[in-house]
Amino acid sequence: MDKVIADIEIFQLPPLLLRETNSSVQTILYGPRPFVNMTPDERIRACYQHTILKWLSGERMKNASLCIRFGIEKHNAAQATKVILQAQKIGVIKPADPEHPRAGYVPIWG
């Protein structure tokens, strides 16, 4: 699963969607769509998946890495900040070190 999500990031695709039913799990992959055309839910899901990949590789998700994941230019970094704040608000990511805000973010369970 992590390899699929990593490839999704490389090609800056919308995030993977998993839907659970009574007897199975459906996996949905989307075609290319830029950040500006992603829904707020897709942006948060992509942020969460990006945070997990960083955590699995021993790193922390940061604003700069999320900008790269979404293809956001440096002068528009506030767009990534907004997604990070929304992901924190719904409780899927948290600061890696609350005392040092620039230390990055980890999954809420990390």
GITANOR-V356594 format. One record per helix or strand of 3 or more residues. SS is the DSSP state (a for helix, b for strand). FROM is the first residue (numbers start at 1). LEN is the number of residues. Records with the same first field share a line. If there is no record, write none. Layout:
# GITANOR-V356594
SS = FROM-LEN ; FROM-LEN
This chain:
# GITANOR-V356594
a = 2-9 ; 35-3 ; 40-17 ; 63-8 ; 74-3 ; 78-12 ; 101-3
b = 17-4 ; 25-4 ; 93-3 ; 105-3
